[in-house]
Amino acid sequence: MSEGYPTAAQKEALRLICDHGPLDTDQLGEYLIAARHASTNAGYAPAIARMAGTLIWRLHAQGFITEADDAWITTADGRLIVC
């Protein structure tokens, strides 16, 4: 982890959750893919989608998001960072 400070990718995920409201991990993955340039590499989109799970785990462990109704929402600490 990053000593309690979010990385650029974690900030991006927090921003997406703030902007779009509660998101499940798959939805976050879709938004992360959409935010990037298209690639001809067939493994690119699946790799970005998998990254969403890692980002969720880290953000939850750092207390920046919490689970509510099978979706992730930002906590007060998470909102202070990006919202």
N, C-alpha and C positions, 0 to 999 in steps of 0.2 A: 504494500500500500504506500501511499504517499504522505505518511506522517500526519494524517488528518486533513491535508489540503487536497482538494480535488485536482486531478489532471485536466488537461484540455478536453480530452474525450469524455471525462466524467462531467465537466461543466456543460458540454454539448448535450449530453443525455439529460442532465438536470433542466437545461433550458427547454428541451423538447417536452419534458413532463410538465413544466410550468406552462408552456404555451398551449399544449393540447389537453391538459387535464389528466385525469388518471389514465395510465397506459399499462397494459400487461407487457410482458417481456417481448412477445412476438410483435406487438404493435410498435414498441420502441425500435426493434430491429428494422421494421419496414420504414420508419421515419429516418433512421440512420442511413439506410440504403438510399432513400430518396434525396437526402441532403448531399450526397456525393456525386461526382461525375460518373457517368456510365463507364464500364470497362468491358473489354472484349474477353477478359479472363473469366472463364466459366465458374471459377471458384471464388470470385470476388464477392458477390452478393451473399452467398452462404457464410463466408468468413465474417463479413460485417454483421450479419444477423446473429452469429454465434457470439460475437463480441458484446452484444446487448446483454447476454446472460452474465458475463463477467463484470460489466459495468454495473448492472443491478446489484450483484453480490457485494461489490466494493462500496457502492453508495449506501446500501443498507447497513453494512458493517460500520461505516463511518457515521451513521445516524442522519444522513442527508435525505433519505426517503424511507417510507414505511408502506406496508401493504394494507390496502383497504378494499374489501369486496373484490378480491382476485385481481387487483390492479395496483400499480405503484403510484404514490403521491409524494410530493415533497414535504419534508418537515419544515418547521420554522427555520432551522439551521440551513437547510437546503435552499429555502426561498431567500435567505439573506445573501446567498452567494450569487444567484442569477436572476431572480424574479424582480 
